């Protein structure tokens, strides 16, 4: 497979996953903002959303205050934000169009219809009355694309690079979401009523509130929330589940690329081994924020290694 084809497939998967993750985060922030305001932390919720989206630095350069309307506009439709929902969908469609023959009909229709529908509804999509429906729509379109890829694409190198992009983006999102809420999980605020609500919001953002109840059969507790999202392989969005899939995909890529392997496999194996042999008690004792920051950095390192070995040819 040509490196430019692999690159387009990889980033197409990442961008569609990122759009869906942004919509999830914004839905939770909307629910939390009112509650946080009544308990004394309203504006902070929007700053945390920017942190979780990895968009705080870019937002600061605009000079705007992190209020609900400005953050929503920046994350949803702002053309100056390269990771806005609109720009993610635009980039995913552009990458898909570049490798149109590598996609199935269902995948292309999911991408192209999403792009076309977004252009039709974008001007007023973030209005107060329309925003919840818009975010539901974005989540549904990301799920549709992932479902089309999973159900219709040949399990060849093309599929592996799409899958790598999705899983790497998902792992990064879970780590950032946890880090944005680390004070509610391990800091002095972790015993407050607001912290309990933030645990619920965190689980909802990855569709895991019911999963938590199924796995633990207990009321919410910070340590268990962290355990579920980091170390439980049953949860598709946990760090260990994502990195397990990344490790398997990289091994398959090497096997189908004349045995070409290197830094991506080494870094992925190290991350996966740490997750397999780690535990939530050790992480909490060492410091959740520091550990998650390291995971985010390692995920970035892994993405750069994949880019360097397979996508920059």
VENFEN-V520402 format. One record per pair of residues at least 4 apart in sequence whose ideal C-beta (glycine too) atoms are under 6 Angstrom apart, sorted by the first residue. I is the first residue (numbers start at 1). J is the second residue. If there is no record, write none. Layout:
i: {I/I}
j: {J/J}
This chain:
i: {1/1/1/3/3/5/6/6/6/7/8/8/8/9/9/9/9/10/10/10/11/11/12/12/12/13/13/13/14/14/15/15/15/16/16/16/17/17/17/18/18/19/19/19/19/19/20/20/21/22/22/22/23/23/23/24/25/25/25/26/27/28/28/28/28/29/29/29/32/32/32/33/33/35/36/36/36/37/39/41/46/46/46/47/48/50/50/50/51/51/52/52/52/55/55/58/59/64/66/72/72/73/74/74/75/76/76/77/77/78/82/85/89/89/89/93/93/96/96/102/103/103/104/104/106/106/107/107/108/109/110/110/110/113/114/118/121/124/125/125/126/130/147/148/149/149/153/155/157/159/160/160/160/163/164/164/167/167/167/168/168/170/170/171/171/171/171/172/174/174/174/175/175/175/177/178/178/179/181/181/181/182/182/182/183/183/184/184/184/185/185/185/186/186/189/190/190/199/199/203/203/203/204/206/208/208/211/212/212/216/223/226/226/227/227/228/228/229/230/231/231/232/233/233/235/236/239/240/243/243/243/246/247/247/250/250/250/253/254/261/262/263/263/264/264/264/264/267/267/267/268/271/274/278/283/284/286/306/307/307/308}
j: {5/6/157/311/313/99/161/310/311/311/95/98/99/99/158/161/162/161/164/165/15/95/92/95/96/162/165/166/165/169/88/91/92/92/142/145/166/169/170/88/169/85/88/89/138/142/139/142/173/53/75/85/135/138/139/205/49/52/205/135/135/32/201/204/205/33/45/49/36/45/201/42/45/197/41/42/45/42/194/194/66/68/71/66/180/55/56/59/56/180/176/177/180/59/83/81/74/70/71/76/126/78/78/81/84/85/126/86/122/84/87/138/114/115/118/111/115/103/111/158/107/108/152/153/148/152/148/149/112/113/144/145/148/117/141/122/125/130/130/134/131/134/151/152/153/162/159/159/256/163/249/252/253/249/168/249/242/245/246/246/303/237/242/239/242/243/299/299/229/237/239/292/295/296/205/229/292/292/185/198/202/186/288/289/187/189/190/195/198/222/226/288/284/288/195/195/222/220/225/208/209/212/209/237/212/235/235/216/228/224/280/230/280/231/280/232/235/238/239/240/280/238/240/241/241/241/275/275/271/272/275/268/268/272/264/265/268/257/261/265/309/267/305/268/305/306/309/301/302/305/302/298/278/282/291/288/291/310/311/312/312}
